[in-house]
């Protein structure tokens, strides 16, 4: 499939499942405003590449005056991984700017219990920094609906707390910088269908640690959600709705960020 045919898929057969859902998230969560300069973060995987194409499409047709750049962090990729990302970007007309770090070396020498979490945290810091240097006020990541619901269960089952992957947030360490997730309502299966239709190929992230591991906590949660969904098709929607409809009068305790913990007894005894 050539470049023009791939772009047409977003306005034809994948309009409802990909483009419309992305526009819905952008508008509902007020992600993009006039004058924004957004760094679209390209990991080299299918989600970030699709995000780049959808934001290019939105920039073209939305009528909102904003600008895009496309940042890719080379954290120590092998030559073939780097070349594959460059080739995909070229085919899809995505003008990617690479910058180098040594994240993969650090992770491979680190004894962290959850290396993928540490890697994601480090990568985000580098991306914020590079985006800010280039005059951006926002970074866009390719997390989708499935990532969001998996995060809810991860926080409950392995973290002992209730947390959501928010569609947008303000950086605590980089002044006036925000993070947005325009694919928030997009399903992973629809991303995969688009990739297969467009005959695109993607390589693993190239991390020497993740390649040694047969599984991750997120993969375990993905399997759990699939098994629960076989019993109740509403499971996935209910997981996300659960963090939209929290009744603080019916929880044992809560806090905002790192603020003081509040117990239901505070109000009960007053």
C-alpha positions in Angstrom: 0.0 0.0 0.0 1.4 3.4 -0.9 1.5 6.6 1.2 -1.7 8.1 -0.3 -3.7 4.9 0.1 -2.5 4.6 3.7 -3.7 8.1 4.5 -7.0 7.4 2.8 -7.7 4.6 5.2 -8.1 7.1 8.0 -10.9 8.9 6.3 -12.6 5.8 4.8 -12.6 2.3 6.4 -11.0 3.4 9.7 -12.7 6.7 10.0 -15.1 5.6 12.8 -12.8 3.3 14.8 -9.6 5.5 14.6 -10.1 9.1 13.4 -13.5 9.8 15.0 -12.5 8.4 18.3 -9.3 10.4 18.3 -11.2 13.6 17.6 -13.7 12.7 20.3 -10.9 12.5 22.9 -9.2 15.7 21.7 -12.4 17.6 22.0 -13.8 16.0 25.2 -10.6 16.5 27.1 -9.6 19.8 25.5 -6.2 18.5 24.4 -5.3 20.8 21.5 -5.7 24.6 21.4 -4.7 27.4 19.1 -1.0 28.1 19.2 0.0 24.8 20.6 3.3 23.3 19.5 3.1 19.5 20.1 5.9 17.0 20.1 4.5 13.7 18.9 6.7 11.0 20.6 7.6 8.3 18.2 8.7 5.0 19.9 8.8 3.1 16.6 5.8 1.0 17.5 2.4 0.8 15.9 0.6 3.1 18.4 2.9 6.1 18.1 3.1 5.8 14.3 -0.7 5.8 14.0 -0.9 8.7 16.4 1.5 10.7 14.2 -0.7 10.1 11.1 -4.0 10.9 13.0 -2.6 14.2 14.3 -1.3 15.1 10.9 -4.8 14.5 9.6 -6.4 16.5 12.5 -4.0 19.4 11.8 -5.0 19.4 8.2 -8.8 19.4 8.7 -9.5 20.7 12.2 -9.2 24.4 11.4 -7.1 24.9 14.6 -3.8 26.6 14.2 -1.3 24.4 15.9 2.1 22.9 15.0 3.6 19.4 15.2 7.1 18.0 15.4 7.9 14.3 15.7 10.5 13.2 18.2 12.1 9.8 18.5 14.5 8.8 21.2 17.3 6.5 20.3 18.0 5.0 23.6 20.7 2.7 22.2 18.9 0.9 19.5 20.6 -1.7 17.4 21.2 -0.5 13.8 18.4 -2.6 12.3 15.8 -1.2 14.8 16.8 2.4 14.1 16.8 1.8 10.3 13.3 0.2 10.5 11.9 3.2 12.4 13.4 5.6 9.8 12.0 3.5 6.9 8.5 3.4 8.4 8.6 7.2 9.0 9.8 7.8 5.4 7.1 5.6 3.9 4.4 7.4 6.0 5.8 10.9 5.4 6.5 11.5 9.1 9.5 13.9 9.5 11.1 12.3 12.5 13.8 14.0 14.6 16.0 11.6 16.5 18.0 12.3 19.6 20.3 9.9 21.5 20.4 8.8 25.1 21.8 5.8 26.9 18.5 4.6 28.5 18.8 1.0 27.3 22.3 0.7 28.7 21.2 2.0 32.1 18.2 -0.3 32.2 20.2 -3.4 31.3 22.6 -2.6 34.1 19.9 -1.8 36.6 18.4 -4.3 39.1 15.0 -2.7 39.1 12.1 -5.1 39.9 10.0 -3.5 37.2 12.4 -2.3 34.5 9.7 -1.4 32.0 8.2 1.1 34.4 11.6 2.6 35.1 12.4 2.8 31.4 9.0 4.6 30.6 9.7 7.1 33.4 13.2 7.9 32.1 12.0 8.1 28.5 9.3 10.5 29.4 11.7 12.8 31.2 14.0 12.9 28.2 11.1 13.5 25.8 9.8 16.4 28.0 13.3 17.9 28.0 13.9 17.6 24.3 10.4 18.9 23.4 10.8 21.9 25.7 14.2 22.7 24.0 12.4 22.8 20.7 9.8 25.3 21.9 7.0 22.8 22.5 4.4 23.1 25.2 2.9 19.6 24.9 4.0 16.1 24.2 1.7 13.5 22.7 2.0 9.8 23.6 0.4 6.8 21.9 -1.4 5.2 24.9 -4.8 3.9 23.9 -8.0 2.6 25.6 -6.6 -0.8 26.4 -3.6 0.8 28.1 -5.9 2.9 30.2 -8.1 0.0 31.5 -5.0 -2.1 32.1 -3.5 0.6 34.2 -6.6 0.8 36.4 -6.3 -2.9 37.3 -2.5 -2.8 37.6 -2.8 -0.1 40.2 -5.4 -2.1 42.2 -3.9 -5.6 42.0 -0.2 -4.7 42.2 -0.2 -1.2 43.6 -2.9 -1.5 46.3 -4.5 1.8 45.1 -6.9 3.2 42.6 -5.2 5.3 39.9 -6.2 6.0 36.3 -4.0 6.8 33.2 -5.3 10.3 32.6 -6.0 11.6 29.1 -3.9 14.6 29.8 -1.7 15.9 32.7 0.6 18.7 33.6 4.3 18.0 34.1 5.5 18.4 37.6 9.2 18.8 36.6 9.0 20.8 33.3 7.3 24.2 33.6 4.3 24.9 31.3 4.6 21.4 29.7 1.6 19.1 29.3 1.2 15.5 28.2 -1.8 14.4 26.1 -3.0 11.0 25.0 -5.2 11.5 21.9 -5.7 7.7 21.3 -7.5 7.4 24.7 -10.7 6.0 23.2 -9.0 3.9 20.4 -9.0 0.2 20.8 -5.8 -1.8 20.4 -7.5 -4.3 18.1 -8.4 -1.5 15.7 -4.8 -0.3 15.7 -3.7 -3.8 14.8 -6.3 -4.0 12.0 -5.1 -0.8 10.6 -1.5 -1.9 10.6 -2.4 -5.2 8.9 -4.5 -3.4 6.3 -1.7 -1.0 5.5 0.8 -3.9 5.4 3.1 -2.2 7.9 5.7 -4.0 10.0 7.1 -3.1 13.4 10.0 -4.5 15.5 10.1 -5.0 19.2 11.3 -2.1 21.3 14.9 -3.4 21.3 15.3 -3.5 25.0 17.7 -6.2 26.2 15.8 -6.6 29.4 12.3 -7.0 28.1 13.6 -9.5 25.5 14.8 -11.8 28.3 11.5 -11.7 30.1 8.7 -14.1 29.0 6.0 -11.9 30.6 5.3 -8.6 32.3 2.7 -7.5 34.8 0.8 -5.6 32.1 0.7 -8.8 29.9 -0.8 -10.7 32.9 -3.5 -8.0 33.3 -4.2 -8.1 29.6 -4.9 -11.8 29.8 -7.1 -11.3 32.9 -9.2 -8.7 31.2 -9.7 -11.0 28.2 -10.9 -13.8 30.4 -13.3 -11.6 32.3 -14.6 -10.1 29.0 -15.5 -13.6 27.8 -17.9 -13.7 30.8 -19.2 -10.2 30.5 -18.7 -8.0 27.4 -19.2 -4.8 29.5 -16.1 -5.5 31.7 -13.8 -3.3 29.8 -16.1 -0.3 29.7 -17.0 -0.8 33.4 -13.3 -0.7 34.4 -12.8 2.7 32.9 -16.2 3.9 34.2 -15.2 2.9 37.7 -12.6 5.6 37.8 -15.0 8.1 36.3 -17.7 7.6 38.9 -15.9 7.4 42.2 -18.2 8.2 45.2 -15.8 9.3 48.0 -18.6 8.7 50.5 -18.3 5.0 49.9 -14.5 4.4 50.0 -12.4 3.7 53.1 -10.0 6.5 52.4 -8.6 8.9 49.9 -5.9 11.5 49.2 -5.1 14.0 46.5 -1.6 13.4 45.2 0.8 13.2 48.2 -1.5 15.2 50.5 -2.8 14.1 53.8 -4.8 10.8 53.9 -8.5 11.2 54.6 -10.5 8.4 56.3 -14.2 7.8 56.0 -14.1 8.0 59.8 -13.2 11.7 59.6 -16.7 12.6 58.4 -18.4 9.7 60.3 -17.3 11.1 63.7 -17.8 14.8 63.0 
